[in-house]
Amino acid sequence: MKTCKSVMKKAVTTIARDNSEISGDNFMEGGKENNTKLATGEFVEIDGSVMEGGGQILRMAVGLSALLAKPIRICNIRAGRASPGLKAQHLTGLTLVRDLAGGRLDGGEFGSVVITFRPGQLRCGQFSADTRTAGAVCLLAQVAVPCTLFAPSLVSLNLRGGTNAQMAPQIDEYTEIFLPNISKFGFEFEFEVVRKGFFPKGGGEVNFFLKPVKQLKPITMTDPGVVESIYGWSFAAGNLPLRVADQLTSAAKQHILQADIPALRGVPVNIETYKEDSGSAPHSGSGIVLVAKTSTGCILGGSALGAPRISPEETGMKAAEELLEAVECGGCVDKYIQDQMIIFMALAAGSSTLVTGPVTLHTETAIHIAEKLTKARFKIDNCPENNRAWVITCQGVGLVNHHL
């Protein structure tokens, strides 16, 4: 999406560029040393090798640690990956939460498989994080956003890295599908996409503006409704010509129409196709994000990134196939949003109910971490109205922002 929803003054609070460890109860913020009271008590042990075994465990555990003031020790970090341990994107996310929570992080080194984190008190203001690689900006936002919602006042995040990266949401997917879904828990957001960044150079920049809440509201998302519109964006940037984006769009639309799904007959498909301005996307890349909006306000998505050895037609078809899968499952969210709802359901005040497609391993992992660190309890049942769908219910802990 090319338009911006807000303009901000550059963030001035920058996390440590060398990802160095913090010692003692002091840390540096904006060039000034601040004292912060750290959480006491024994470390809660988290095994990073369980279930999904990737960065999701790290992000969710550290976020909940900051929110609940619970010290944690995570071992076997990313043990389920071919190259275990902390990478640049994970380190940047950890140090961002460290600063948001005024905490102490030990073991924050490249390749580390064990970290301890003792949070302090959540803070407001302007914060900046830069992976200095094509590390995903959207994954930085995933770990930080829950923390910002329980800050004393407004928080702005200036995040730099890859906005459109493999194995992570594209920025348009994050702002147009993820954020609208999680905002149903009762919070407001604005964002500004300053510049897009792709693998391998990165260089993207996004600003987020988040207003804290007293409590998160529970959700009831049980009726997927009927699809009323399908829309999206396909782009080409850098040295890639506009025709690449045209090919993405054409292949995606054709695949959706040829699928001949009864639920989509007569539904308009409008995909904006454009060449990124060199100022907002100086390096080469391409991609497509598709959105299906339903009569009950559900927002489903599908996306794909272009790659050197994959034709634009294949990329467009992949995005369309993801969207079709989400529609046919009969859930209220797609499989990539499903697990992201868990932390908010756990923190909300009351009982939440979510109808979704087949429960993913990422969702099972998120539930495991949420139940370990909070008193929230989840239940997964077959959906009585749809044998392809499942019902996830949760009695949330009703976390209160005592600053408001």
TIVEX-752799 format. One record per atom (N, C-alpha, C): z, x, y. Coordinates in pm, whole numbers, plus 50000, padded with zeros to 5 digits. Atoms other than C-alpha are relative to their C-alpha. Layout:
BEGIN
ZXY
...
//
This chain:
BEGIN
500005008549881
500005000050000
500005008850123
500174990849888
498945015750328
500904996850118
499225003549883
501024996550579
501465003849984
498604996350000
504555006750675
500834988350052
499125010749956
507484983150722
500995004650107
499054995349899
509495005350954
499655014250038
500174986449955
509515037551149
501395005650027
498664994649982
512505060851153
499965013550070
499774986749949
513815091051333
500255009049879
499884991250116
513695120851098
501465001649959
498644998450051
516755123450875
500495014150028
499454987049962
519085151650969
501015005349901
499064995250099
521475153450676
499225004549878
500854994350103
519825176650424
500835006049890
499244994550110
521065185150079
499655014749982
500154985550015
521465221549981
498695003549934
501344996950048
518035236649931
500025008449873
499974991650118
519165261049664
500704993349883
499315007350105
520945234149459
501235007449951
498844992250040
523995256849459
501174991049968
498815007450036
527285245649310
500974999450118
498985001449898
530145233749525
501315004549940
498694996250047
533575249249492
501054994550096
498965005449916
536805234349618
499714985650040
500135013949958
537135201049800
499174998450125
500815000749880
534805209350088
498525000949966
501444998350016
531035206350122
499384999950138
500694999049872
528475211350394
499114987850021
500865011449965
526855181750566
499525001950142
500574998649867
524465185850858
500535012150073
499534987749939
525845220950915
501484999950031
498585000949972
529455208850943
500774998749870
499185001050119
532175213650686
500894987850010
499205012050001
533895181250588
500955000249882
499045001450108
537005175050382
499844986149940
500115012950065
536815147350127
500974999649883
499075001850110
539325133849879
499224996849875
500755001950124
537945137149529
500754991049904
499415008550103
538515112749244
500825008449904
499134992950094
541325122849011
499824994449860
500055004950137
541765118248638
499125008449911
500794992750100
540135130848321
498524996350011
501445002650002
536385133948288
499654990249888
500595008450103
534595106048105
498845007949939
501024992050069
532435123347843
498764991449972
501295006650023
528755113247833
499115009249920
500924992150083
526405125447560
498574996850043
501365002049950
522955130047713
498934999549893
500995000050107
521295131247373
499864986449933
500025012750072
522005095647267
498804991450039
501015010249979
519325068947234
498765005650071
501214995649930
516625074947500
500015015150023
499834985549995
517965110347550
499305007250113
500724993849890
516285116747885
500764999350131
499404999749868
516885117348258
500654987150042
499415012849965
517765080448272
501525000249982
498564999150026
521195087848121
500695007250115
499454992049890
521845114048389
500074991850128
500065007549875
520735091848679
501014988550001
499145011750003
522645061148570
501485004049995
498614995850013
525845079348473
500545005650131
499554994149874
526035099048798
500134989250108
499915010949904
525325067849004
501254991649980
498815007950028
528065047948832
501275008050026
498854991349970
530445077548860
500334999450149
499795000449854
529965077649239
500524986350044
499625013549961
530325039849265
501414996349957
498725004050058
533405036749046
501095010550016
499054988949980
535095069649148
500565004949868
499614994950131
535155081448787
499385013749977
500574986850032
534765118748714
499294999549864
500744999850126
532175125248442
499605014249962
500574987750055
531045153548220
498864995949909
501195003350080
527515150748079
499565012549926
500494988850081
526495173547793
498694996149932
501295002350068
523225177147600
499004992950089
500865006649902
521285167747913
498535000949959
501425001350035
517755155847832
499685006649865
500194993950133
518185167147471
498854993649924
501105006750068
515575141947366
498635003650053
501274996049942
512855159247566
499555013649945
500554987550052
510555187947467
500585012150072
499404989349921
512045209147746
501324994750058
498715005849958
515755199547771
500565006550127
499314994549884
518055205548065
499484994650132
500335004749866
517855199548438
498725006150053
501194995549928
514525201848619
500204997450149
499865000849854
513885202448994
500334985950047
499785013849957
513745164649027
501424995349967
498655004050039
517025159848836
501045006850090
499084992749913
518785186749041
500054993950139
500065005949866
517615171249365
500724986650003
499305012750007
518845136949256
501515001749990
498564997350013
522235151049155
500625004150133
499434995349874
522755168849485
499954989150108
500065011349908
521665137749675
501214990849980
498845008450028
524335116749502
501295007450033
498834992049963
526825145049544
500314998450148
499795001149856
526315142849920
500314985750042
499715014049970
526255104849930
501454996549967
498645003050045
529595104749747
501025010350046
499074989649956
531115135549913
500705006549883
499394995650125
531695149249565
499825014749969
500124986350049
531885181449369
499175000049873
500894998650114
529125190949126
500095014149947
500014986950066
529475219648879
498974999949888
501044999150101
526705231548651
498634995950051
501275004349941
523955221148892
499035011550014
500954988950002
521495248248793
498784996249917
501235002850073
517915247448671
500185003749853
499904997750143
517875243948292
501364996849941
498655002950050
521575234848267
500004987749911
499885011450090
522475211547980
501374993550009
498675005749981
526035204648095
500334999950149
499515000749862
527315192448433
501304992150003
498875008749971
530575178748565
499864995350143
500095005849867
530785156048865
501284992550030
498805006849954
533895145449053
499694994150137
500435006349874
532965120049322
501144999250102
499065002849892
534635115149658
499794985850047
500225013249944
534125085849893
498564998550046
501395002649961
530725070049953
499865000650151
500244997549858
529205078150292
498784992550049
501175006249936
526755062750535
499295010650085
500734990949914
524195078550765
498645003549944
501354995650036
520985098050715
500105011549900
500004989950105
520315118350402
498555003549964
501344995450035
517315138850295
500045007749869
500114992850127
516205152149957
498555004049977
501354994850018
513185173649873
499965007549867
500124993350130
512205183149516
499265013350012
500854988349978
509845209749658
498985001949887
501005000350107
507595200649363
499344986350006
500525013650012
505705169749250
501004990949930
498955008350058
509015156649113
500054986450068
500205013849954
509095118849148
501024995650105
499185005749893
510415105049476
500674987149953
499455012950043
510925071149309
501205001749908
498834997650084
513355086049056
501185004750083
498924996849906
515355100749345
500574987150057
499535012849945
515515065849492
500794992249897
499305007450104
516585051149159
501465004049990
498634995450014
519705072649143
500814997550126
499285001049872
520565068949513
500244985650047
499925013549942
519925032149594
501284992549964
498755007250029
522895017249402
501185005350082
498914994149922
525215041449585
499964995550145
500135003849859
523855032049927
500484985850026
499635014049981
524634995249872
501504997950017
498555000949985
528375002449869
500535010350098
499614990649894
528425026750161
500714992550112
499315006749889
530505019750475
499074993250099
500955005549904
527395012550684
498595003649956
501414997650033
523615016750696
499765014049947
500434987150054
522025044650494
498495001150010
501444997250003
518595059950548
499785012249912
500354989250093
517005082150285
498615005250034
501284993549981
514225106750361
499735008349874
500224994150130
512795116250020
498615006249993
501274992750005
510085142049954
499735005449860
500414995450132
508135151749644
498724993049959
501175007350049
505615133249429
500224985050014
499885014649988
505085096949528
499274992849888
500805005850107
502585090649251
499935010349888
499854989950105
503625110048941
500014993449864
499975005050137
503225105848567
501464998449956
498685002450058
506245092548373
501014995250104
499135005449896
507635075948687
499234989150073
500715010349924
506855045448902
499215006150115
500724996349879
504145049849164
500724993550118
499265004949885
505415044049516
499684985350030
500355014149977
503495011149554
500664991049897
499335007450106
504944999749223
501494998550033
498585000249966
508445008649342
500294990350114
499735008349882
508184991349680
499564985549984
500555013650010
506184960749573
500434992549875
499565006650123
507634953549226
501495002549977
498604996750030
510924972049170
500964994950108
499075003949894
512594966949509
500094984850019
499865014649990
511704929749538
500794993849885
499245005350113
513144924149190
501495002750015
498574997149992
516444942049245
500634994150127
499435006149878
516834927149595
500474985849974
499505013350037
517444894049418
501505000249975
498554998950012
520974907249370
500684998850137
499445003549870
521414900849743
500135011250099
499964989849896
520574930649961
498655001250068
501204998549920
518034939950225
499545014650001
500554986449995
515714970050243
498775000350089
501264997249933
512934984850449
499555013849953
500514987050041
510695014350377
498825004150085
501174994449932
508045036850526
499405010849911
500714989750074
505505056150321
499305009050103
500554990849900
504795086050546
498775007149946
501084992050057
502595105650310
500104999449848
500024999950146
501545104049945
499875014249947
500064986850063
501965133849715
499754998749851
500415000850140
500425140249374
500285013149928
499894987950081
500765164949088
498745008750022
498794991950016
500855194949107
500685003850132
499504994849872
501445200349481
501134991850060
498965008349940
503705171049567
499714997950147
500195001449855
504225169549944
500094986050053
499845013749953
504825132049958
501304998150076
498805002749922
507385116950193
500154984950019
499705014349987
509025082550194
501374998450062
498725003449939
511815067750406
500464986449950
499405012750040
514135040550279
501174997050092
498925004449914
516565020350490
500734988749929
499275009650082
519315001450310
501294995650068
498825006049939
522004978050435
501014997049890
499005002250107
525254977850231
500434985449991
499535013650026
526764946250084
501485000249964
498615001450045
530274933550016
500064999949848
500155000750146
529314924649660
498554996649967
501315004150049
526134920649458
500124986249937
500015013350058
525224885249357
499445000649858
500615000750134
524544876948991
498644993150008
501335006250003
521034866348898
499884990449882
500425008650110
519644838248686
498484999650003
501464999250009
516054846548594
499604996049858
500245005250134
515254824248299
498674992849985
501275007450005
511994806848392
498895008650061
501084991649947
508924829148423
498974992350081
500985008049927
506874800248561
498585002949954
501414997350030
503084802548571
499465009550105
500594990449907
501034830248728
499144992850101
500775006349893
499674819149064
499015009550065
500924990449939
498054851249186
500185013849937
499994986050042
497144886349081
499385008150113
500514991749891
496714913049346
500425014549976
499644986050020
496994950349384
499255009350092
500604989549918
495774983049528
499465010949909
500524988050067
493525010749400
499545009650108
500284990349895
493055042849592
499415012849943
500464986350027
491335076349595
500415008350120
499504991549892
492615105649798
499455014149986
500434986050002
491705141349890
498515001349980
501424997550027
488415153249745
499334989149918
500585010650082
487925122049533
499324989650088
500725009949917
485325097549669
500524985949980
499595014050007
485915060649734
499514993349872
500545006650119
483765051749434
500955000949880
499004999150107
486605063649206
500934987950006
499165011849983
488825036349349
499244987349966
500835011650035
485955011449317
499914998349849
500095000650146
485625020248948
501324995449938
498685004650047
489395015448897
500114984850015
499915014349971
489224981149058
499094991949909
500985007450080
486094969948874
500454999149854
499594999850140
487424980448532
501234991249978
498785008150014
490804963948589
499684985150007
500355014149986
489324930848708
499234995049878
500815004050115
486804929948425
500864998349876
499135000650118
489494936648163
500894987550005
499165011949985
491724909048301
499204987449970
500825011950020
488884883748304
499524998749856
500515000450137
487514893247962
501104997149898
498905003050092
490954889847804
500094985149973
500075014550016
490524852447857
501334994049954
498685005550029
494234845047849
500124986350067
499935013549942
494764807547899
500864999350126
499085000649886
497644813348139
499405005850127
500604993549883
495364833348370
498654994050040
501275006149965
492304810948375
500084993650139
500045005349864
491384803048733
500925006950098
499104992849910
493974827048875
499215010450078
500764990249922
492494847249164
500515014249979
499664985850014
492414885149126
499465007350122
500404993249877
492364904049455
500615014150003
499534986150001
492584941949448
499405007350119
500454992449883
492394961549772
499595014149955
500524986950039
490294992949729
499805008450125
500104992149878
490535021349976
500075015049972
499904985449998
490195058250048
501165003750091
498844996149921
493465073550165
499575009250115
500214991249886
493425089250510
500535013949968
499604986350032
493645127150491
501385003550055
498694997349943
496745126650710
501134994349916
498965006450079
498665103350479
499945003749852
500144995450139
497385118450152
499035011849999
500904988649985
495995153750201
499455005649870
500434994250128
495685162549831
499294989549914
500825008850083
493505147849557
500834992249899
499345008550098
494665118849345
499414986150003
500465013950004
493875083349242
500964991849914
499125008550078
495685053649099
499794985450032
500135014349981
495995016149071
501324993349964
498805008050026
498914991649089
499614985350007
500325014250008
498584955148986
501294991849999
498835008749991
501004926549058
499604985849964
500175014250029
501244891748910
501214992650055
498915007849942
503314866649107
499964986049942
499965012850067
504484834448945
500584988950089
499545011849925
505444799449059
501504999950022
498544999449986
509154807549016
500465012750071
499654988049924
509014839749220
500135012649918
499964987950083
508814863948928
498865009450041
500984989849961
506984896349002
499845009749885
500314991450114
505334914748712
498975010450043
500924989649958
503364946848728
499345007649887
500684990650088
501004971448566
499405010850087
500514989249916
499865005348689
499475011449914
500504988050067
498065037448599
499565010150105
500434989049914
497345071248756
498745006349944
501184992850043
494025088748745
500385014049951
499784986650055
493805121448552
498655006649976
501304992950010
491095148548522
499214996849875
500735002150126
490235141348157
499904985249961
500065014450028
490455103448181
499104993450104
500955006449908
487675082248331
500714989550084
499425010749919
488455058148616
500004986649927
500075012650074
487355029848388
501174998749902
498875000250093
489975039148127
501324997750075
498785001449920
492635041848398
500184985750048
499945013849955
491795007648540
500364990549887
499705008450116
491874992048192
501455001449958
498604997850039
495265007748120
500954991850089
499165007849909
496794991948430
499894985149969
500215014250031
495254958248344
500704996249870
499365002850129
496534960347986
501524999050015
498555000849973
500084967048111
500364986550063
499735012849934
499884936348334
499864988549903
500225010650098
498484914448058
501154999349900
498864999550092
501264925747824
501234993350062
498855005849931
503874916248083
499894984850010
500215014549987
502344881648133
500164993249865
500005006350132
501934874347761
501384999749936
498664999750058
505524883947676
500854988250044
499255011549954
506794854947881
501345003550061
498764996049936
509534874848052
499934998350151
499945001249854
510684873048414
499835013450069
500304986649948
510254910748460
499175007349897
500774992150096
507964936448302
500895010549935
499184990950080
509134963148059
500525012050079
499544988649921
509474989948329
501084996150100
498945004849911
511724968448548
501244996249918
498955005150087
513794955648256
501275008650001
498824991450008
516104985748221
500635002750136
499494997449866
516434990048598
500914988850051
499165011249961
518124956048626
501435001549948
498734999550072
521004966448401
501175004550088
498904995049918
523104986548648
500444989650103
499685010349900
522914958348905
500674988049935
499345010750074
523824932048646
501445003849971
498654995350032
526834953148550
500934999850121
499204999249879
528024956448910
500184986650070
500005012949929
527354920349021
501284992049973
498795008250010
530114894849074
499684987049927
500265012150077
529684869848793
499065002649883
500834999350120
527444862348498
498514999750038
501454999349978
523764872648511
499274997149870
500845002950116
521034860448280
498565003850033
501364995249979
517614876648243
499184997949874
500955001550111
514744865648019
498935010750015
500944988949995
512514894747932
499235001049870
500754997450122
509994907047678
500855008349904
499244991950096
510994929247382
500875010350070
499044990949937
514064949647472
499635014449967
500444986150018
513104986047526
501185009249970
498974990050026
515015017147419
500675004250130
499414996849870
515515024947788
501044989550040
499055010649968
517214991247832
501255001049914
498864998350090
519444996647528
500875011750046
499264988449951
520395030647669
500754996650127
499345003949875
521155016148012
501224991349973
498865008450037
523424989947853
501135008549944
499004991050060
525205017147654
500785007450110
499344992449893
525945037547969
500824990550089
499305009749916
526915006648173
501314995549936
498795004550069
529384994947911
501025011249985
499084988650015
530845029847872
500765002750129
499394996449872
531555034348244
500584988150076
499455011949934
532304998448350
500624991049895
499465009950093
534064968648198
499014988549978
501045010250020
530834948748204
499654999149852
500375002050139
529774933747872
498674992649993
501355005550013
526204926047770
499834993349863
500365006750125
524744903247507
498504997850000
501455001950014
521164901547380
499754989749891
500305010850095
519854870047210
498514996950002
501365005350001
516544855247104
499894989050105
500245010749902
515024832647369
499614987349925
500315012250077
515104797147230
498694993450039
501245006549954
512104786047439
498755008349972
501164991150015
509874815947358
500345010749898
499664990550106
509904835847034
499515014250029
500424986449961
508274865447213
500965006350099
499114995249894
511084868647467
501445000949951
498584998150029
514754878347470
500804996450124
499095003449890
517744868147682
501105010550007
498924990449977
520024894847826
501014993550095
498955005449914
523324881847963
501045010850024
498994990149964
526034901748137
501074993750088
498905003649912
529444894548280
500315012450084
499864988449914
529474918248576
501445002450046
498634996349961
532544936348709
500334995650143
499755004649863
532124923349066
500535010950090
499574988949916
532424956949238
500014995750147
499835003949861
533684952249594
499885012150091
500114989749897
532694972949895
501164998050098
498785001649917
536094977350061
499815004950142
500284995749863
534464992550369
499604988250089
500535011449923
533074958550474
500994988550003
//
